[in-house]
Amino acid sequence: MAVHDDCKLKFLELKAKRTYRFIVYKIEEKLKQVIVEKLGEPAQSYEDFTASLPADECRYAVYDFDFMTAENVQKSRIFFIAWSPDTSRVRSKMIYASSKDRFKRELDGIQIELQATDPTEMGLDVIRSRAS
């Protein structure tokens, strides 16, 4: 599975310049390539991010999560989320699962990985607990 250059470039912009809040990636099966499907503006919320994931198709996503520590220090964590809903096609789940590690290696700077098959597995409470 090839990875479009844009995938890495946009990730670097998210990581270094904080240009985006999130990035949703899609595997274009005909091209056998991972592409950027959607970019989230810095002001967009976690709800905006989850709403941009299709209910019945797999996706990869990166989310830049800002939070306050118990000591009142502003921090951020970059999450990699493998979205594989139960309702998606078996073939699609297999392609996403088999390409995930290679794709993740292309994105240098992922801090936390989540695998989710339904929205409750990647709720804001889950994100908060994994971040700290």
Disulfide bonds with the S-S distance in Angstrom:
none
